[in-house]
């Protein structure tokens, strides 16, 4: 068993966490508990589900605002996303982490990477090493929704479990059904395919779906699940494989050749499938009772440049700049969410777990500390702002290693950014402020205000610097009980702790 690396914070710092995050000093420890603790009694789990909204959470892979026309993209049209925004709530200040794994674990756990431990990327089916997302030792949104009485399904990309080792993982984690790209499995070349002839894992096992296009399979699967459970509250998680590389053709545009044209085709197909899902909700007459959250896991790949409001924006995946972290984020439900609203409220990916729990009448699992804050009142029109004075982005890059004590991150304290509505502070690995930007006046982050005498900038620096001591002294590594050794596991390449930066 790999123990979490614990630390102790003075009571005053914990008290400041209460102010900043809304969690009390007694509400869990800084490292996750060894075992998940369920609600107190079975009776609590059987809650009345009448009137609860369905939740459809769509997480697009690798797509920045510069490729969404309602956010000002100049060289593409995304009509279905635009319609979702026009008839719902469009956020301008929504943060994720700058790379896939830290974002996805932050959604699942409601925790920042420094707490859940997936600070750096670790591709579980490809690299193994016994590492996996361990839902018995970490919070889990699907279990929260299951205990609230929801029927749940997931389709698309997971990549934090090796289905050869844990074939029933998705049902064990709380999903009633699933249809997943396996991720590239070490020693199994067909598994690299997520688009044409995809390698997909279902309850029947893993296999190549010859002649199929993976993203179409996933969307159709979710629609069939909706049909079966339309009279029950549903939690649907759709982590899309689009628009991640490799850049490929789509069923609608099979003759595109250049990388840019393939990317555009993939964005258009992403938009089309959103329209298909919305139409299915309409056809099933459950649209008004379904809350759709549409966002992305990080910015666009760096090999693609888009244009927003006349300004060229290079893809910034894995970067802490705004195009890498501040993503399109839209919430829509004609029967519940105010329409035509554009908000500058601060939210980030950790907020989704407590928000979905609020919307569905769920309870957070005991024994954990959560970093997220519910914004349910905001999207239901009961509040004009979120509970957030600031949001955070951190993590990414393939710099984790398998050590003699398990998978570890490259950093003792990873660099990060703190964002208010106007100002953004970069914090270095030395826990010191490094850069300050007015992102409203300077979206390209060209003018560092760290030494500015401007009163607003000076006040912002003092205000945001005061947040730094509330962070744990060191980041956790992934928290898991190791799976058995496998032939495809990567080799141990570092001695625990010694190699860290």
N, C-alpha and C positions, 0 to 999 in steps of 0.2 A: 504494500500500500504506500502511495506517495502522499505524505502528510502536507497539508497546506502550510506555507511559511507564514506563521502568525507574527503579530506585533502588538504592542500595547501602546495606546495613546493616552495622554493625560486627560483627565475629566473635562478640562476646559475646552480642549479641542473637540472632544466628543459632543460637548454641549453646543459648540459652534456648528457641528454637523446637523444638529436638530434644527437650528435656524436655517441652514442652507438647504438641507434636503428634506426636512420634516421627519427625521427618524430620531428617536430618543437614544441616549447613551446605553440603555438596556436592551435595545431592539436588535439583538444579534451581535455577532462579533465581526471583526474586520475580515477574517477568513471564513469561508463557508463551513457550515456544520458538516460532520461526517455523514450523516444520514438525513434524508428528507423526512420532515415531520408533517403528517397530514392534518386535516382539521380534527377537532376534538371528538366528534362522534359521527356515526353514519347518518344520523338524523339531520345534522347540519349540512350534509352533502346533498340531501334530497330537497333542494329548494324549489319553490314554485317558479317555473320557467315561463309562465304565461306573460306575453308582452315584451319579452326580452328581445333585443335586436340580434339578428344574425350579424356576424363580423366577417368580412372578406378582406384579408390583408395581402396586398400584392407588393412584393419586393422585387423590383427590376434589378438586374445585375449590371453594374458598370455603366451608369448613364447619368450625366450631369445636366444641369438646367439648360445649358447651351444647346441641348437637343430636344427641348420641349417648347413648342411654339407659344403656349400661354405664359411662359417665362421669358419670352423675347427672342427665342431662336429665330434666326433670319433665313436659314436655308433648308428648313424642313417644316412640314405640317403634321401636327399630331391632333387631329380633330376630336377623337374620342377622349383623350386626356383633357383637351381644352373644354369640352362639354362638361366633363366631370368637375372641372374647376369652376366653370361659369354657373353651375347649379349646385355648388357646394362651397367649401372653405379652402382657400389657397394660402399656404404658408410661405413666407419669405425667409424665415429664420429657423429652419429645421436642420438639425445636425445628425449625422451618423459618424461612424469611424471611417478612416480613409481606406480601409481594405476589407475584403469579404469576411474573413473569420471573426475579427473583433466586432464588426457590426452585428453579425448573426448571433453571436453568443451574448452580446449586450441586449438584443431583443429578447432572446429566450429567457434570460435571467433577470432582466431589469437592473443589471449592474454594469458598472464601468469595467473596462479591461483590467485595470489595476486590481480589481476585486475578484472577478471571475477567473482571471489568470491567462486568458487567451489574448495576450498583448501582441504577440507576433503571430503570423500565419503558420498554421500547421495543417497540412493536407493529410488527413487521417488515412483514407484508403490507399493513398500512394506511398506514404512514408511509415505508417504503422507505429512501431515502437511501443505498443501497448496503450497509446494515448487515444482518448475518445472523449466526447462530451458525456459526462457521467451525471445523469439526471437523479441518481440517488444521493449525490453529494453537492448538487447545485440547484438553485431555483429553476422552475420550468413552467413556462406559460401554458403549454398544452395540458399539463396536469391541473393547473388552476382552473382552466376552462372545463375540463372534464368533471372536476369536482363540483363545478357550478351547474352541471346538468346539460352541457352542450354536447352535441354530436360534432365530431371534428374530423377534418381530412387535410392532408398536405400533399402537394404535388410540385415537383421541380427539383431544385438543388438542395442538398443537405451537406455532404462532404465532411462531416464531423463524426461520422460513424463508419466503420467498415462492415458492410452488410454480409460479407463472408464470415465474419466473426460473430456478429450480432444480427442475424437475419430478421428477428422479430423486434428490433429496437423501436420501430415507429409505433407499434401497438403498445409496447411496454412503456413508452414515454407518454402515452395518453391519446394517440390518434386512433380513431375507429377504422380509418382506411388510408391508404397512401399509394402514390405512384411516383417513384423517385429515380432520377439519374443517379447512378451509383457513385459518381465521381471516378476519376481515373484510378483504377486499382493497380497497385504494383504487380507486375508480371502478367497482366491481362489486358493486352492492347485494345480489344474491342470496347472496353469500358471507357476509353478516352472519348468516345463519341456521344455527344449530347444533342446534336442537331439531326442530321440525316443518318438513318439506320442507328438510332440511339440505343444505348445499353441501359435498360430500365429495370428497377427492382420493384416488384409488387408482392402481394401475399402469395402469389404463385412462384416466386423466386426471381432470379435475375436472368435476363436474356436480351439478345439483339432483336429489335423490332424492325425487321427488314422493310424498306420502302416507306417508313414513317418519318415524320419530322417531329422531333422530341417535344417542342413547345406546343404543337397542336395536340399531341397525346395528353399532355398535362392539363391543358385547358378543357379538353373534352372530358377527361376523367372528373374534374371538379364539377362540371355541369351535370354529369350523370349522378354524382353524389348529391347535388342539390335536388335533383328530381326525386331521389329516394327519400330524402329527409326534409322536404320543404315544409312539413307541418311541425318540425321540431326546431329549437334554436340551434344554429350551426356556427361553428368557428372554422373558417377556411383559411389556410395559410398557403399562399402561392408564391414561393421563392423562385422566380423565373430563372431560366438559364440564359435567355436573351438579356442583354446584348453583349455578353462576354465574348472575348476571343475564343476560338478562331473566328475570324470574320468570314461568313459564309453566305450563300444564297438562301432565299426563303421560298416557300411554295408559291408565293405571288410574284416573285421576281427571280426567276431561275437563270437568267442570262447576264446578270450584272457581273462585272469583272474586277474593277478596281476595289481596293480596300475601302475607300470612302463611299463608293456606291453600295458595297455590301453592307457597310455600317448603316447607311441610310435605309436600306431595305429592311434590315433587322429592326431598326427603330419603328418603321412603318408597320411591321408585322406585330411588334409589341403593342402598338396602338390599336391595331385591328383586333387582337385577342381581348383587349380590355372591352372594346365594343361588343364582342361576342358574349362575354360574361355578363355585361350589363343587360343585353337583350335577353339572355337566359333568365335573369332575375325578373325582368318584366314579364316574360312569357309565363313564368311560374307564379306571378302575382305576389311576389315577396320583395319587390324592389324597395317599397317604402319602409319596410321593416329591416332593411339590410344597410349596415354602415360599411362603406368601402373606404379603406385607407390605401392610397396608391403612393408609393415612394420608391427610392432606389437605395442600394447598399453602399454606394460611394460614387465618386466621379468617373468620368469616361476614361478609357485607356489612353495613355499618353501618346499613342501613335496617331490619334485622331484629333483634329482641331475643328471646332465649331465656331459659330458667330452668334453673339447675343447683343441686340440693340446696336449693331454696327461695330462691335468690338470683338476681335478674334480671341477665342478662349481655347487654349490648349488643354486637352484632357489631363486631369490631375489625380487620377487614381493613385493611392498610396502616399499622397502629399497632404500636409495639413493646411494648405491654402484653401480659400473659400470654394473654388470649383471641385476640390476633392472631398469636402466635408459638408457643405451647405447645399442640400439636394432638393429637388422638387418634392413637394409633400402636399397631398390633397386629401381632404376628407369629404365624403359625400353621402347623404341619405335624405331623399326628398321628404320623408316623413319626420325627420328628427333634426337634421343639421341645417342651420340657416344657409340660404342660397346667395350666391354672388358676393361672398365675403372674401376680402383679402386682408390677411392679418400679419402683423410683424411680431406676434407672440413667439416667445422662445420655447422650443420643444426639442428634445433629442430622442434617440432611439431607445434609451433606457426607460422613457416615459410610457412606452406602449404597453408593457406588462401591467402596471397598475391602472392604466386607462381602460384596457380591455376587461380587467377584473371588475372595475367600477361599472362599466357598461353592462356586463353580464351578471352582476350580482355575485361575483366570485370573491374569495378571500385569499389573501397572500399566504403562502406557506410559512409556517412558523420556523424560527431558528435561523433566519437569514437577515442580512442587512440589504435593503434595496436603495439604489441611488435614484431611481425614477420617481417622478411625481405625476399623478393623474392629471390629464387635461380634459377629462370628460365634461366638466361644466362648460368649458370653452366651446367645444364642438357641439354641445347641445343648446347653445345660446343662453346659458345661465350666467356666463361671465364674459367679460370683454378681454380678458388676458389670461395667460397661464400662471402657474404658481412659481415660475422660474425667474430669478434675478440673473441667472447665467446658465450657460450650457457648456459642454466639454467635448473635445475630440482628441483621440490619441490612438496609437497602435498601428500595426501593419508591418509590411516587409517580411520576407522569408528568412528571418534571422534567429529563429528558435533552433535549438539543438537537442538531440537525444544524449543525455548524460548518464552516468552510472546511477543517478537517482531519478531518472525519468526526463520528460521533456521540460526544458527550461527556456525562458526568454533571454534575449541578449542583454537586457538592461535591468539594473537594480531599481532604477527610477526612470521610466520612459518619458521623453519629452512629450509635451501636450500643449493644447491651446484652450484658453478660456474665452468665451464669447458673450458679450452683452449685446444689446440691440445695436449699439453704435460702435463700440470698441472691441478689439480682439487682442488678447495678450498671449504671446508665446512664452512658455516656461521650459527651460532647458533641463537636461539630465542632472545638472547641478542644483536643481530646484530654485534657480534664480530667474527673474524676468529677463527676457532677451530682446523681444521686439513688441511694439505696440502699434496698432493700426486703427485708423478711423475707417472702417470698411464701408460706411455709407458714402463718404466723400472720396474714398480711395479703394475701390473694389479690386484693383490689381495689386494692392498691398505694396506700393512702390515707395511710400514715404514713412519711414520708421520714426515714431514719435516718442521713443523711449527716453530721449533727452530733451523733449520739448518743454518750453516754459508756458505753453498754452494752459490756462487754468483748467479747462475741461479735461485735457489730456493728463495733466498732473493728478487731478482728482481720480480719473479712471485708473491710472497706474496704481495709486495708493489703494483704491477700493479692490481692485482685482488681485493685487499682490497679497492682500490680506487673506485671500482664499487659499493660497498655496499651503500654509501650515495645516489646513484641514485634511489634506491628502495623507494617506498612509505613508510611513517613512520608506517603505519599499513596496514594489509591485508583487502581487502573487504570481506564481507560475500556474499553469493549468492544474485544476484540482480533480483528481480521478483515481479510481482503483484500477491498476493496470490490467489490460486484457492479456491472455496468454501469448507467449512469443509465437511469431509467425515467420515463415521462410522469406517473406518479402519485407520484413522490417529493415529499416535503415540501420547502419552500424552506429554504435555509441562513439561519439566523436569528441566528447568533452568530459572533464571531471566536474562534478556538481559544484556550482558556485564559483569555482576558480576562474572560469573563462569570462564571467560576466563583466560588462562595461560599467 
